[in-house]
Amino acid sequence: MSRTIPLILATALFMENMDATVIATSLVAIASDIGTDPISLKLALTAYLVALAIFIPISSWMADRFGARRVFRVAMLVFMCGSVACALSSSLAQFVGARFVQGMGGAMMGPVARLVLVRSTPRHQLVNAMAWLTIPALIGPIVGPPFGGFLTTFFSWHWIFIINVPIGILGMVLVGFVLPNETRNAPRAIDRKGFVLAGSAFALFAFGCSVMSLPALPPAVGAVSAAAGVGIGLIYVRHALGTSNPLLDLRLLRFPIFRTSVVAGTFFRLGQGATPFLFPLMLQIRFGMTPFESGMVTFASAIGALVAKFMANWMFRRFGFKYPLVISTLVAALGIVAMGTYVPETPLVLILGVLVFTGFWQSMYWTGSNAFTFADIEDKDAGQANTISQVWGQLMFAMGVALGGGLLELAHTLRGGEMLALVDFHIAFLMVAAVGFLATILFLRLPNNAGHQLTGSGEAH
């Protein structure tokens, strides 16, 4: 398998992942500069993920209609424009809008890259291909927190977005030379009604969950919005099941491995979506760290993740998919439990060690689940399966941010007092970890040889 295409495609993932981890370490500084509080900034994080959920469903159709290379390069350009808009923002509303524009670009970059690999790679080589796709992308989380913290502490948070411009330009040039501009002869007709229904449902539900605990809006606004999103979502389900070419073909959930990947991934992502918001916030507000110092701590998990990428292919070939996925989700949940016990006196070396260890297993999960999702999916349905898993995954990340922020605010409200206390963070972490444990239970129910099609062996492990 050629490594050139996955490495070039990973330029986009590098930019996205660095951007996400940089923002997490700079929330306090950004909130102070634009005149809001750090918890309110979860709306900006959610806006990005909601944009992904809305526009990812049409990424496959656009790649078929206009060519993967063209769509990929335009997406990188939109992402760069959103980055510049973030740097120029002076209010919460402007920042949220700019993050939404970034999400529109990100909605095309990651899924199109993943789709190109799925379509061009034999199934038994898919784990290895996914690993090469994400190795350079992991450099983003390694470089992002300390680099972003350095810029925020010693210069200005604005530079964490401006840095995306030269990276994006380099990616656009490389993609133009390397990525084939493949198109399908007859792209399916786009489901316009489904796009409106699904996009409205995702946006309203995510927005409602995010604003329920915001002090600027009455809780009823969030509750009504979330309820409307659920209602429209049910209308979409009925539409999708009665349409020959739905935007998101929910009938694929009849495949047991695909269904387990989606449902178990829901609980895993809820936990993992909350921690990048909660952990840097705790380090800066209650541990008294600067953005640079908290970034130097949080990047440790990416080191473990990078090591895992070189072992993932061997791990899944040797042990199959079931038990590595069980262990990885269990360790990830226990890592969140550990965050719920840290105090300023906790030895830093212990915190770093736990982050490296959990980062290794989190990365093992991402690599394995990215391939495992397609284990019982035929080639003709790969685009739809990719779209559903990407959309739902990003929506659950958005819900994770909303869940983490909501639990933190709930703990603070029930305890009383003006400032966030360490116990508020601890309660939020422990409740989020309980959600993450549900993924482990679901993977335990898999047959031992689940996903054997991807390892080239039909034997149970």
Secondary structure, 3 states (H helix, E strand, C coil): CCCHHHHHHHHHHHHHHHHHHHHHHCHHHHHHHHCCCHHHHHHHHHHHHHHHHHHHHHHHHHHHHHCHHHHHHHHHHHHHHHHHHHHCCCCHHHHHHHHHHHHHHHHHHHHHHHHHHHHHCCHHHHHHHHHHHHHHHHHHHHHHHHHHHHHHHHCCCCHHHHCHHHHHHHHHHHHHHHCCCCCCCCCCCCCHHHHHHHHHHHHHHHHHHHHCCCCCCCHHHHHHHHHHHHHHHHHHHHHHHCCCCCCCCHHHHHCHHHHHHHHHHHHHHHHHHHHHHHHHHHHHHCCCCCHHHHHHHHCHHHHHHHHHHCCHHHHHHHHCCHHHHHHHHHHHHHHHHHHCCCCCCCCHHHHHHHHHHHHHHHHHHHHHHHHHCCCCCCHHHHHHHHHHHHHHHHHHHHHHHHHHHHHHHHHHHHHCCCCCCHHHHHHHHHHHHHHHHHHHHHHHCCCCCCCHHHCCCCCCC
